Amino acid sequence: MSDLFNTRQAAARCNLSPRTLEKLRVSGDGPVFIRLPRRAVRYRSEDLDSWIQEHCRRSTSDDEPKELDAAKGSTRRRTTSGTAPKDPKTASNQQPTTSDEEIRH
């Protein structure tokens, strides 16, 4: 079993303030956490490391995180759905959606 960190310890490991880590937890943008009885929140070291790794970027203009290929030291664009990023040329060919206002009339 891996070590468990409380919010203060996990924040220190990520070089964040505890308050920032709490806000990320509420918004769902932070690392995976465990909620124990009595509202105790804990983080596993591998979840913290994974979350940090998911946010690696090579440039400030990168919109999407890149996964670091540790064996080669290179990066590749990471997609959340497992599919290739959408091509902007074909994105305009998608069907328009119907708004709630159009449905009511």
N, C-alpha and C positions, 0 to 999 in steps of 0.2 A: 504494500500500500504506500502511496506517495504521501509526502508531507502536506499538511493542510495549513494554510495561512489565513489569519483574520484580515479584515479590510485594511487595517493600518500596515501590516506586514506585506500584504499583496501590493498595496500602493507604493510602498518603499521599493519593492522589487521591480516595479514598472516605472519608477521615477515619476510618480504622480502623487498628488495630494490625496488623502483619504476621501475628501469631499468630491473630488473629480471622479474617483472610482465609484463612489456612491451614485453620482449623477449618471455615469455610463451604465451602471447596473439598472437604474430606473428606466432609462431610455432603450435598453436592450442592445446598446452598442459596445458594452464592455465584455470582458472575458466570461466564460461559463463559470457559474458559481454553484455552491451547494448551500441549501438552506436546511439547517439542523433545527431540532426542537429549541424552543425559547427564542426564536427569531435570530439565532446565531447564523451568520453568513461566513462561509469558508471558501477558499480557492485552492485548487490543486496546482502544484508547480507546473505540470505539463500543460494545463489549460492556460496558465499565464504565458508560458513560452509560446504556445500555439497562437494565442491572440496577438502577441507581439510580432511573431513571424508573419501573420496574415496582413499586417500593416506596413510591411517593408516596401519601400519605393526607391527608385533610382533618381527620380526627378520630382520637383515640386509641381510640375504640370501633369503628372500622372493622375488620372481620375480613379483608376482601379488599382487596388493593391497587386503587387507582383509576388509570385511564389519564388523563393530562392531555391534553386537546384543546388543543394549542398555539394553534390559530387562534382559538378562542373563549375560551380561558382557563378553561374549565369542565372538570369531571371526569365520567367515567362509570364504572360498576362494571365491572371486568374479570373475565372468567371464563376459566378455563384450558382448558375443553373447547370453547369457542366456542358453548355453549348458554346459555340464560338460567339464572340462579340458581334452585334448586329452591324451589318453593312449599311452606312447612311444612304447609299444609292438605292437599296432595296427597301429601306424602312418607309419611304414615301408611298410604296405600292400597297401598304396595308389598308384594310377597310376602315373608314372612319367610324368612330363609336357614336352611339346615340346618347344625347344628354338627357337628364331627367326632365328638363323643360320640354324637349321634343316629345317625350313619352306622354306627358300630361295632356298635350293638345291633340 
